[in-house]
Amino acid sequence: MSAKIYRPAKTAMQSGKAKTNLWVLEFDQETPRTIDPMMGYTSSADTRQQVKLTFESAEAAVAYAERNGIEYRVIAPKDPTRKNVSYSDNFRYSRMQPWTH
């Protein structure tokens, strides 16, 4: 039984940063998924894949994993590489590129 501990990234569908400050403990897949021959649905007998535990900090998630004997790996969050630019910067007087339209 192994798990990964990570901090989720901001979703591409929204501009907000909700739930990006929480840490998630998510169990790895232990048994392969099977395809139902009649309906074609993909299913699994491993119910731990459905469990996602959230924690306030990485230390709390690691402490939980160690307390329950769960092998874990911590995935460090990546810092965003894009700088925040406001819409008004397109019209500022000291703009380096000329405004075209």
Residue frames as qw, qx, qy, qz and C-alpha x, y, z in Angstrom:
[[0.000, 0.891, 0.454, 0.000, 0.00, 0.00, 0.00],
 [0.436, -0.119, 0.049, 0.891, 1.67, 3.19, -1.18],
 [0.106, 0.892, 0.428, -0.102, 0.51, 6.75, -1.59],
 [0.440, 0.321, 0.066, 0.836, 1.60, 10.09, -2.94],
 [0.207, -0.770, -0.376, 0.473, 1.41, 13.37, -1.07],
 [0.353, 0.251, 0.322, 0.842, 1.14, 16.50, -3.18],
 [0.122, 0.553, 0.305, -0.766, -0.36, 19.97, -3.34],
 [0.515, 0.557, 0.618, 0.207, -2.79, 20.24, -6.27],
 [0.242, -0.007, 0.266, 0.933, -2.28, 22.88, -8.95],
 [0.348, 0.413, 0.199, -0.818, -4.76, 25.55, -9.89],
 [0.587, 0.403, 0.700, 0.060, -7.38, 24.21, -12.27],
 [0.223, 0.011, 0.469, 0.855, -7.35, 25.48, -15.83],
 [0.052, -0.611, -0.711, -0.344, -11.12, 26.02, -15.77],
 [0.293, -0.906, -0.304, 0.020, -11.15, 28.76, -13.12],
 [0.342, 0.708, -0.252, 0.563, -8.98, 31.75, -12.36],
 [0.543, -0.728, 0.218, -0.357, -9.20, 31.32, -8.58],
 [0.343, 0.441, -0.790, 0.251, -6.79, 29.43, -6.38],
 [0.747, -0.371, 0.207, -0.512, -9.26, 27.55, -4.21],
 [0.965, -0.190, 0.170, -0.061, -8.00, 24.36, -2.57],
 [0.705, 0.563, -0.315, 0.295, -4.43, 24.89, -3.79],
 [0.088, -0.683, 0.545, -0.479, -3.10, 25.49, -0.27],
 [0.846, -0.285, 0.339, -0.297, -4.20, 22.04, 0.99],
 [0.044, 0.450, -0.879, -0.154, -2.07, 18.91, 0.73],
 [0.876, 0.077, -0.089, -0.468, -3.61, 15.69, -0.63],
 [0.311, -0.328, 0.892, 0.007, -2.75, 12.09, 0.23],
 [0.786, 0.324, -0.141, -0.507, -3.84, 9.86, -2.64],
 [0.733, -0.228, 0.640, 0.029, -3.38, 6.09, -2.76],
 [0.158, 0.441, -0.711, -0.524, -1.71, 4.43, -5.74],
 [0.853, 0.149, -0.192, -0.462, -3.40, 1.82, -7.89],
 [0.435, -0.419, 0.792, -0.086, -2.65, -1.70, -6.63],
 [0.577, 0.220, 0.783, 0.077, -4.76, -3.86, -8.92],
 [0.068, -0.032, 0.534, 0.842, -5.23, -3.26, -12.64],
 [0.520, 0.293, 0.198, -0.777, -8.54, -1.98, -13.90],
 [0.317, 0.147, 0.912, 0.215, -10.79, -4.39, -15.75],
 [0.339, 0.090, -0.324, -0.878, -13.28, -3.85, -18.54],
 [0.598, 0.185, 0.625, -0.467, -16.80, -5.17, -18.05],
 [0.235, 0.003, 0.830, 0.506, -17.46, -7.50, -21.00],
 [0.184, 0.631, 0.752, 0.048, -21.16, -6.67, -21.28],
 [0.047, 0.946, 0.279, -0.156, -21.28, -2.89, -20.87],
 [0.619, 0.533, -0.039, 0.575, -17.67, -1.94, -21.54],
 [0.320, -0.918, 0.081, -0.221, -17.29, 0.04, -18.31],
 [0.508, 0.403, -0.593, 0.478, -13.87, 0.25, -16.73],
 [0.682, -0.666, -0.049, -0.297, -13.93, -0.88, -13.11],
 [0.341, 0.457, -0.701, 0.428, -11.59, -1.75, -10.29],
 [0.723, -0.452, -0.522, 0.009, -11.83, -3.82, -7.13],
 [0.499, -0.081, -0.361, 0.784, -9.45, -1.47, -5.32],
 [0.145, -0.871, -0.450, -0.133, -11.61, 1.01, -3.40],
 [0.491, -0.608, -0.059, 0.621, -8.65, 2.94, -2.00],
 [0.367, 0.202, 0.393, 0.818, -8.25, 4.64, -5.39],
 [0.114, -0.747, -0.485, -0.440, -11.39, 6.61, -4.60],
 [0.523, -0.759, -0.264, 0.283, -10.02, 8.01, -1.34],
 [0.402, 0.543, -0.110, 0.729, -8.35, 11.43, -1.26],
 [0.518, -0.680, -0.383, 0.350, -7.42, 12.76, 2.16],
 [0.245, 0.786, -0.022, 0.567, -6.69, 16.48, 2.58],
 [0.646, -0.463, -0.303, 0.526, -4.36, 18.02, 5.15],
 [0.047, -0.988, -0.059, 0.135, -3.40, 21.53, 6.14],
 [0.030, -0.825, 0.542, 0.157, 0.34, 20.87, 5.72],
 [0.706, 0.385, -0.592, -0.060, 2.73, 18.34, 4.24],
 [0.042, 0.352, -0.809, 0.469, 4.00, 17.50, 7.72],
 [0.632, -0.022, 0.461, -0.622, 0.50, 16.50, 8.82],
 [0.861, 0.326, -0.203, -0.334, 0.09, 14.25, 5.78],
 [0.489, 0.445, -0.724, 0.196, 3.49, 12.63, 6.37],
 [0.240, -0.268, 0.728, -0.584, 2.66, 12.11, 10.05],
 [0.803, 0.104, 0.209, -0.548, -0.62, 10.41, 9.10],
 [0.800, 0.402, -0.425, -0.135, 1.13, 8.13, 6.62],
 [0.282, 0.415, -0.782, 0.370, 3.82, 7.15, 9.12],
 [0.457, -0.185, 0.578, -0.650, 1.27, 6.60, 11.89],
 [0.852, 0.194, 0.220, -0.433, -0.74, 4.21, 9.69],
 [0.622, -0.244, 0.689, 0.282, 2.23, 2.41, 8.10],
 [0.656, 0.707, 0.261, -0.045, 1.64, 3.76, 4.59],
 [0.591, -0.086, 0.326, 0.733, 4.58, 4.00, 2.19],
 [0.219, 0.916, 0.272, -0.198, 4.56, 7.50, 0.76],
 [0.541, 0.106, 0.208, 0.808, 6.37, 9.86, -1.54],
 [0.001, 0.800, 0.263, -0.539, 6.13, 13.63, -1.35],
 [0.493, 0.491, 0.396, 0.599, 5.87, 15.53, -4.62],
 [0.235, -0.441, -0.161, 0.851, 7.08, 19.10, -4.13],
 [0.369, 0.824, 0.402, -0.153, 4.89, 21.83, -5.68],
 [0.532, 0.239, 0.272, 0.765, 6.26, 23.74, -8.63],
 [0.039, -0.583, -0.188, 0.789, 6.35, 27.50, -8.50],
 [0.539, 0.747, 0.388, -0.030, 4.37, 29.23, -11.25],
 [0.554, -0.077, 0.301, 0.772, 6.63, 30.53, -14.01],
 [0.143, 0.655, 0.449, 0.591, 4.13, 32.98, -15.44],
 [0.160, -0.119, -0.348, 0.916, 4.22, 36.48, -14.00],
 [0.103, 0.716, 0.658, -0.210, 0.99, 38.25, -13.15],
 [0.152, 0.044, 0.272, 0.949, 0.19, 41.05, -15.56],
 [0.250, 0.560, 0.552, -0.565, -2.80, 43.32, -15.29],
 [0.462, 0.652, 0.548, 0.248, -4.96, 44.41, -18.18],
 [0.018, 0.986, 0.059, -0.153, -4.09, 48.06, -17.63],
 [0.510, -0.512, 0.463, 0.513, -0.42, 47.29, -18.38],
 [0.565, 0.410, 0.581, 0.418, -1.41, 47.02, -22.06],
 [0.174, 0.875, 0.296, 0.340, -2.13, 50.76, -22.10],
 [0.517, -0.731, -0.041, 0.445, 0.60, 52.14, -19.84],
 [0.270, 0.944, -0.145, -0.119, 2.67, 55.03, -21.15],
 [0.171, -0.713, 0.670, 0.117, 6.06, 53.40, -20.51],
 [0.921, 0.148, 0.348, -0.088, 5.22, 50.26, -22.51],
 [0.395, -0.453, 0.614, 0.512, 8.21, 48.86, -24.43],
 [0.270, 0.223, 0.792, 0.501, 6.25, 47.60, -27.45],
 [0.258, 0.029, -0.114, -0.959, 3.89, 49.90, -29.32],
 [0.467, 0.299, 0.706, -0.441, 0.20, 49.23, -28.89],
 [0.108, 0.089, -0.674, -0.726, -1.32, 48.09, -32.18],
 [0.301, 0.473, 0.800, -0.214, -4.95, 47.90, -33.24]]
